[in-house]
Amino acid sequence: MRGFIPALCGALAACAPDIGADIAPPPERLLVACTEPQTWARGTALTQADVEIRWGRDRSALRDCGERHGLLAEWAQGQMGAE
């Protein structure tokens, strides 16, 4: 009985479809890491303009990151539907 389980597992693995063999890698542009948030220097007084600029950069980076992740999710769903 001891050798039966490994043999059964091997036989089942041989019958299993090769998942991922036909899946293309995602486009490189969707794998770009998200931009880190803007740094806020402690103890340094920032002008209103400085705050608005950094806030704007963070918002823009967040939008870009969200868009990329949304497109990556769509790509993954398309790959699952293509099987």
WOCOR-V637189 format. One record per residue. N is the residue number from 1. PHI is phi in whole degrees, -180 to 180 (none if undefined). D_FIRST is the distance of its C-alpha to the first C-alpha in Angstrom with 2 decimals. Layout:
BEGIN
<<N PHI D_FIRST> <N PHI D_FIRST>>
END
This chain:
BEGIN
<<1 none 0.00> <2 -62 3.79> <3 -85 5.53> <4 -69 5.03> <5 -63 7.14> <6 -60 9.68> <7 -67 10.12> <8 -65 10.76> <9 -62 13.06> <10 -65 14.79> <11 -67 15.45> <12 -66 16.84> <13 -65 18.93> <14 -68 20.37> <15 -86 21.53> <16 -72 23.06> <17 -68 26.81> <18 -81 28.25> <19 -69 29.95> <20 97 32.98> <21 -67 33.54> <22 -103 36.66> <23 -89 37.88> <24 -78 41.04> <25 -67 41.72> <26 -68 44.22> <27 -59 47.86> <28 -56 48.70> <29 -65 51.50> <30 -86 49.06> <31 -101 47.17> <32 -68 50.26> <33 -65 49.88> <34 -69 52.15> <35 -71 55.35> <36 -67 55.57> <37 -61 58.08> <38 -62 61.61> <39 -90 62.36> <40 -119 64.98> <41 -66 66.79> <42 -73 67.20> <43 80 70.77> <44 -106 72.18> <45 -75 74.36> <46 -108 73.46> <47 -77 75.95> <48 -58 75.30> <49 -63 75.04> <50 -60 72.37> <51 -63 70.27> <52 -65 70.69> <53 -65 69.80> <54 -67 66.62> <55 -62 65.67> <56 -62 66.31> <57 -64 64.13> <58 -62 61.27> <59 -63 61.67> <60 -64 61.78> <61 -64 58.65> <62 -65 56.85> <63 -62 57.87> <64 -61 56.74> <65 -64 53.37> <66 -62 52.85> <67 -65 53.85> <68 -61 51.43> <69 -66 48.51> <70 -63 49.53> <71 -66 49.64> <72 -65 46.26> <73 -64 44.79> <74 -62 46.49> <75 -60 45.13> <76 -63 41.52> <77 -64 42.00> <78 -65 43.42> <79 -68 40.42> <80 -68 38.06> <81 -76 40.32> <82 -84 40.45> <83 -71 36.80>>
END
